[in-house]
Amino acid sequence: MRAQITVRGNITGLRSGLVVEGGPVDLQGTGTGAYMEGDASGTFLHASAFAELEHWIGALRLAPGVRAGTERSSSRIFAEPRLSARFHLGAFALSGSLDRSFQFLSVLRDDRFFAPGAPMWFLRKEDHPVSVADGMSLAADYWRGGIWTASATVWTRRFSGMPSWRPESVRDLSLLEFHVGTAAGWEIAVERHEGLVRGRLAYHHGRVSFHDNKENEYWPRWDRRRELDATVSLDGLGGLSVSLRATVAAGAPFWFPVGRLYGLRYDPRTWEHGENTPENPLRGLGPRGDFFAILSDAQGRVPYYGRVDLSARYVFRWGRREIAPFVSVPNITNRENVLTYRPSQSPTREGNHLVAEHQIPLFPFLGVDFRF
């Protein structure tokens, strides 16, 4: 539930309100072959009040604000101060911001083994720390006639109390740890908003590192050092529109596997249809469900990521109705982007070779949108 009031003025304005959020969280790991063991279920209730003041001093806009609240499970009180400023000078604008944010609900992720599927939200216990992120950013923007825009941004963030899970063979939730980390980077982008040909070109450069409870440094999976993203679209061709997007990025980090251990591991990518029976209790776990990887403390990076997506649609109008068939072709070059590596099931005398697991291949699909 959210209630907000906004007061606008030529020089000063105010935005304030109340937010109450709550609900159930059901995360249980039970049964043979479950991905996790333990119970992180329960209900949560958060309540907060926020206020932001906007004040203009000539071409300078100042916007200090704060959000304060509490969460029911541990009666913890939090305060999130925020300060932003923006200076306009013709077609240019310079802006900066400082902020702190708290997070009480998080997604349980295995920091080493990649598990696809829906996110697993878990409810923290009273002795678990709250995730806190402190951030700072500086940006410069440029407009040219409303058709072209360009921007350059520098940012940095510091994290604490970030949940990280490196399960052993038992995959017990008691192995959950809370780590600290930092992230910093910069980005430049150019965009065209009008005309037959529109598009955006952006380059991102950043670095993310974390430290575990023993002060060992590691890279999280979302640490992509470099990324170039380009989008081009053609619109206004008599109902036909075409778009092309290309992305090239540095490889994501992964943990080196050193072997495989016989046991139980749920892997939805290798699901084998059929019911479990007393004679075959592991049938639902898949052909590789009776092994899990042994991962080392060393990290590497997969090869660079490259992908080109193509899509097109044509709009038919029938009175007030609109019918738009479309075709979308992800990864039209069919590049085998590596997701992660696993050890081969047949080691040789030279050692245990790594086998790449790839991401989405060339996979076109058709669809139709209806509006009425």
Disulfide bonds with the S-S distance in Angstrom:
none
